[in-house]
Amino acid sequence: MKKTFRRLTLAATFMGLALSGAAAQSNLRIGLAEDPDVLDPSLARTYVGRIVFSSICDKLFDIDEKLAIVPQLALGHETSADGKTVLIKLRPGVKFHDGETFDAAAAKYSLERHLNMKGSFRRPELASIESIEVVDPATVKLNLKEPFSPLLAQLTDRAGMMVSPKAAEAAGDKFGLKPVCAGPYKFVERVQQDRIVVEKFADYWNKDQVFIDKITYLPITDSTVRLANLRSGSLDMIERVLATDIKTVRDNPKLKLVTAVELGYQGLTINLSNGPKADTPLAKDARVRQAFELSIDREALNQVVFNGEFVVGNQWINPTNPYYQQAFPVPKRDVAKAKALLKEAGVTGRMSLDLMVPNNPETRQVAEVLQSMVAETGFDLKIRVTEFATSLKQSETGDYQLYLIGWSGRSDPDGNSYIFHVCGQPQNNSGYCDKEVDAWHNEARIKSDPAERKKIYEKITAKYLPEGSIKYLYHRRVLVALSDRVDGYKQMPDGLIRVVGVKLK
């Protein structure tokens, strides 16, 4: 109760500050479900971080409501007939927040930083790039090792974010403490676990469409408290409304709800070979993993936790995606078959498993429902609730056996699978490795025809679903609630909160 009261008081304080200076400066207050990790686009990996980046770091390309790729800092592109050269024309007159000019040299620097920086999570996303050339100040040329069909889709996310070379060189690995990009807002301050503040950039290339002076992001992990702050007027917008609170939002005439089915997924990652905690029958035998999955009723999970508002799934893309493999539908719960598989695998008695769960109400409830379901088969889940950023670090070091975690998703299916499925990739914290799956993924990357690519993904699906390390459970609806003071907001399927064109009444 004290923590809740403190958070409400803190949010109210911000409201008071905003109101006292309302005549001089408008402030959009956004409640986040977690505190982002490092604010460096090369090193970052969290969904909430992407939300903050959408205000401070423009990308070469973006997506629209229909997932079409549209220009942002680029004006357009041209791909050679052999698919191995991509010319990107850049938008003129763009400035970074430190006043430096964005040009082809800066684009080259940013892309090479993503590729070469130690610890970069963007490296595998851009691994097809052999070299980068400055053709002229407004044109950058990407020379590829081989054709790479997901490239432009990768450049609509953090791999396409441009950073100021001058600021990045000066800050080194501390760049994330004060990022300098070319977005509509510039970074002002961050207080860990408390707030991130950005303010309008006067020299933004599209400044005529920026109507709000300041944005304050407030990480509030308790969904009920986030909604209470929105209803009281202490916040203007919140992300990840609980599905069980949808009716409350819709019934409030002062609130609006905007939704879209997410591009990504939510699931269980199984530690197969990352450290000593992987020494379990679940990790060593695919039949045990299949038994675990057959213990789960996804539709019941959806109904109990989310009032049936989400979309059940068993693949890394949702069932409405054109790449979804209809030949591999969501499996039904079958406890008898699950027990038979365990017996076949030589498993006797109850199997105790450590389940690491990020600390928010919905994931905790999902974990509890899963715990109850799989107990009937013989799995004893020990739920370990962990602060979100800490859970990410522990997943990297292998300090888990099962990890309830999702992925916010990318517009191309490669962005939801390659870095998790392929041997040695930076998000493959489970240690899954199969040479055939690697080869198929690489083949899908060089094909441009969607029908050909879908056939390749069918082979990946057939092998990965029964043997792999991720059991996909459901696809969330992006649920963003906002005050009726907020005007002009549109929700994209990638779940980001774009503020250009948004006004406060």
N, C-alpha and C positions, 0 to 999 in steps of 0.2 A: 504493500500500500504506500509506503514512504517513497519508493522508487517511482511509482506511478504518479503520485502527487508532485514529486520533483519535476518529472518530465512535463506534466501539465503546466506547472508553474513556469518552467523554462520557456515553453512554447508561448505562454501568455505574455511573458516578458518581451519576447521578440515581437509579438503582436503590438504591444504598447509602444515599443520603439518605432515600429513601422508606422503606426498611426500618428505619433508625434511629429514624424517628418514626412507625412503623406503628401503635403503640398509640394515638397521638394523632390521626393523620390518614391517611386512605386516599387514594392517589394513582393515578389511571388515566393510564397513559402511552401516548399514541397517536402512532404514526409516520406522518408525512405525506410524500407524494411530492415536494412542493415547499413553498417558503415562501410563505404568502399575500401578496397585495398589501395595500393599505391596509385597515385594519379599520374602515371607515366604510361602512355599508350603502348609502348614496347613491352612493358613489364606487367601491365594490369591484366586481370582475369575475371573480375566480378561483374555481374549484371548491373548492380547499382553503380559501379564505376562507369559503365557505359552510359548510364543515364546522365551522370554528371558531365562526362566527355561530350555528350551531344550539345551542350551549351558552350563549351570552351574550345573544342578541337574539331574544326571542319575537316572533312575527308575529300579525297579526290572525287568520289562518286557517292550517291545516296540511293535509297529505294523509295518508291511511291507506294500507295495503298495496294496496288496489284503486284507488288514485288518487282516491278520493272526498274531497271537501273537507270538513274538520271544523273546529270552532271551536278557537281557542287563546286569544288575548287578547280576541277577540270571543266573544259567546255565540250570535250568529246574525245573520241579515240578512233584509231584505225589499226586493224590487225592484218598482217601480211597473209598472203595466200597459203603459206606453209604453216601459219599459226605460231611462228617462232619470234616474231617481232611485233611489238605493240607501241605505236606512237600515241602519246597523250598530249593534247593541246590544253594549255593551262589558262585559267581566267586571269586577265590583266588587272592591275590596280589593286591587288590584294596585299594587305599588310598583316604582319604578325603583331601580337600585343605589345611587343617591345619596339615597334616602329620599323623593324626590318622588313624588307621587301620579300614577298613570296614569288619565287621564280623557279625555273627549271633546276638551277643549282640547289635551291632549298628542297625541292621535291626529291632530287637525287640523294641529298644528305639524309632526309627523313626515311626514305625507303632503305637505304644502306644501313642506317641505324637500326631499323626493325630487323634487318637481316643479320647484323653482325654483333649487336650489343649482347654482352654476357647475360644469360637468363631471359632473353627475349622470347615471349610466347608468340610473337609474330613470325619468327623464322620459318616454321613449317608452313605457314600460310602463304609465304612468298618464296618458298624453296625452289620454285621452278625458274626463278630469275637468275640468269648467268651473269649479266652485267647491266649497268644503267649508264646511259649517255645523255649529255646535254647537247641537244641538236641546235637550239637557239634559246634565248631567254624565256620563250613561251612554249617550248616543246621539249619533252623528255622522252627518251626512247628506252624501252625495256627489251633487252635481248634474252630470250628464254632458252633453257636447255632443251626443252621440247614443248609442244603445244600444251597449254594449261587452261582448260575451259572454265574453271572457277575463278580465274584471276580477277576479273572485274567485280565479282561478288565479294571477294576478299577485300577489295579496295573500298567497299561501301561500309566497312567497319574499321576497327582500330588499325589494321594494317594499312589503311588509306589515310590515316590522320597525319597531318603535317605539323612538324614542330619547328620552332625557330632555331636554326643552326647555331647562332650566336649564343642564345640562352642555354641550349643543350650542351654546348662545348664548355661553357663556364660552370654549369652545375654538375656535369658528369652524372654519376649514379644518384645524385640528390635532386635531379630534375623533377621528380614526382612530388617534391615538397612545394614547388612553385612552378607549375607547368606554364609554358608560354607557347600558345598555338595561334590559330587564325580564325577562331570561332566568333560568334556574336557577343560572347561575354568573356571577360578576362578574370583570371583567378585573383581573389583578394586575400582570403585567409582560410585556414582549416584548423579546427580544434577537434582532435581525434575523439570519436564516439560522441560528438556534440553537434558540430555544424560545419558546413562548407559554404562559403559566401563568394559569389561572383557578381561582377557588375558590368553593365553595358559597355561595349568597346566602341568608342566614338568613330573609329576609322574602319569599321567593319564594311566589307564590300557590298553587303545587302542591308545597310543600316536603316533604310527607309521602312523595312519590315520588322524592325526590332522596336517594340513599344513599351517594354518593361525595363525599368532602370536597374533592378537588382534581383537576384535569386538567392534565397537561403535554403539550402538542403539540410534537413534535420533527420538524422538516423534515429528512428523510434521503433525498436524491435517488436514491441507489443502492438499487434494489429488493432486491438480494442482501443488502446490509447491513441493510436494514429487516427482512427475514425472519430473518437471523442474530440480530438483537437480540430478536426475538420468541421464537425458539427457545431463546435463552439465558435468557430471563426478564427482560431489560432493558426490554422493552416489553410492554404488555398487549394491544395491538391495532395493526394496520397496515392502511392502505387501499392499493388498487391492487396486490394480489399479482400477480406475473407469472403469466400463464396456464400457462407452462411449469413453475411451481412448485406448481400445484394438487395434484398427486399427493403432493409432499413434505409439504404441509400436511395432506392427508387421511390420510396414513399415520402421522402423529404423534399418538399418543393424548392428548397434552397440549394439542393445538391444535384449533380448530374453524374451519370455513370457512362463511361466509354469502354468498349471491349473489342478484342480481336483474339483469335486463337493463336497462341504463340508458335513461333517457328521451331522452337526447341522441344525439349522433353524433360520429364522428371522420372527418375528411376533409382535403382539400387546398383551401385558399383561394388563389385566383389574383388577383393585383393587376391590375385592369383599367384603372384611371385615377387611382391615388393616387400622383402624383409621377413623376419621370423614370424610375424603374425599371419602370414600366408600359409602356415603349416596346418591346414585344415582339410578334411575330406571335401568340403565345399569347393576349395581351390583346386584340389588335385583331380577331381573326378567330375566330368561334365554331367554324368547321370545324377549326381547329387544336386547340381545346379538346376537341372531340369525338374527334379523333384521339388526343389524349393519354389520354383516358378509355378508349378502345378498346384501348390498349396495356396496360391493367391487368387482371390476373386477381384479383378480390377473394377468391374462394374459396381460391386458392393462397396468397395473402397471409395469410389467416386460418389456414390449415393450417401454414404455415412459421413464423409468428411466434407464433401463439396456440394451437397444437395443435388447431385447429378449435373452440375453446371459445367464441369470440365469434360474433356474428351479422352476416353480410354485409348490406350495404344500399346503396341509392343515393338515399335521400330523407332529409329532416331528421327523420323519425320512423322508428321501427323497424318491421319487417314485421308485428309482432303488434298494432300500434296500429290502432284502428278507422278512423283517418284515412289510413292507408297506401293509396296508389293502386296497386291490383293491375294496372291497365292499363299500368303503366310498371315492368316487372320489372328486376332487376339485369342490366345488359348483359354479355354474354359477351365475353371477350377476342377481338379480331379484328385481328391485325397487318396483314393484307393490306388490309382496309378502311381502317385507320388511315393506311397509307402512301398509299392512293388519295386520301384527304381532304387530306393534306398536299400532294400533287401538285396537286390541284384548287385549293388555296389559294395556290399559287405558292411553296411552301417547298421550298428545295433545300439539300442539305448538312445537317450536324448542327446542332441548335439547343441552345445552352448556356443553362441556366436556373439561377438561384440558388434553392435550396430551404432555407428557414429551418426548423430543427427544434429544439424545446425539448429541453433536455438531460436525457433519461432513457433507460434501456436499451431499452425497448420502442419508443419513437418513433424512436430511432436505427436499430433493426433494421428497422422498417417502411420508413424512408427508404431503407435500403440495398436492400431487396427491390424497392421501387418504382424505384429507380435502375436496377437490373438489367433489370426488365421493360420500361420505356419506352425503354431504350437500343436495343432491337431495332428500334424504329420510327424512331429518329433523334433522340431527345431525350437530351441530355447533362446530367443533374442534378448540380449542384455542391452537395453537402450542407454546410450551415453550421450547426453545432450551437451553440445560443445559450441562455444562462440564461433560465429561463421568464419572469420578470418583464420582463427586457430584451426578449425577443421580443415581448411584448405591446406595449411602447412602440414598438418598431420597426415593428410592423404598423400602428399608428396613424399613424406618419409616412410610411408607404409604403416603408420601407427593406427591401423584399423583392420577389420575383417570384412565388414559391410559398411557402406557409406551411402546414406540417403541424400542424393544430390542431383541437381538437374543442370541443364545447359540452356541458355537463353535462345540459342539458335541462330542460324545463318540462312540466307535466301537460297544458297546452293547446298544440296545434300552433302557435298564433300565437307563443308564447314561443320557439319554435325557428326561426322564419322571419322575422317582421316586421322585427326590428332588424338582420337581415343582408341582407335582400332589398330593402327599401324605400329609395328615394333619401334620402341625407343622414342616415340613422339612425346612432347612435353606434357600433354594432358593425359597420357596413358599411364596414370598412376597405379593401375591395377597390375601392370606387367604382362598384359595379354600380348601374344606374339604368334603369328601364323604367316608363313611365307606366301601361301596362296592368297590369303586375304590382302597382304601387302601388294602383291602383283596385280590383283584385280583393282584395288584402289588406284594404283598408279596408271593402269590402263584407262579407267574411267576419267582420269584427269586429262588425258590427251585427246579424248573424243569430244566432238562438239555437237553431234547429233543426239538429241534427248532420248530417242528410242534406243539407240546403241548403248548409251550410258545406262538406261534403265535395265537393260538385259544384263549388263555387268553387275549392277547393284543387286540383281536377283541372285546371282551366284554368291555375293557377299552375304546377303540375307540368309540364304539357305545354310551357310556354314556358321555364321556368327551367332544367330539367334540361339541355337542349342548349345553352342560351345563357349560363347563369348563371356565377357566379364561384366556386362551391363544388362540388367533386366529392366527394360523400359516399361513404365507403368501407366503414365497418363500425360496429357498435354494440357497445360493450364490455359484458361482464358486470361489474357492481359486484362486486368480489372483496375482501371484508374478512376477514382472518384474526385470530383472537383466542385468547388463552390460555384454558384451561379454568377459570381463576380468575374470568373474566368471566361473569356470569349474567344472563339476562333481556334480552339484546340481540336486537333485531329489525331486519332490513334493509329499508328502503323503496326503491322504484324510483328515487327522486331521488338516491340515492347518499350522502345525508348520514348522519352518525353522531349519532344522537339518544341522549342519555345519561340522560334521565329514565326511571326504572324499572330502570336497570341497577345491578347490585351487583358487588362484588368479594368473592370467597370468602376 
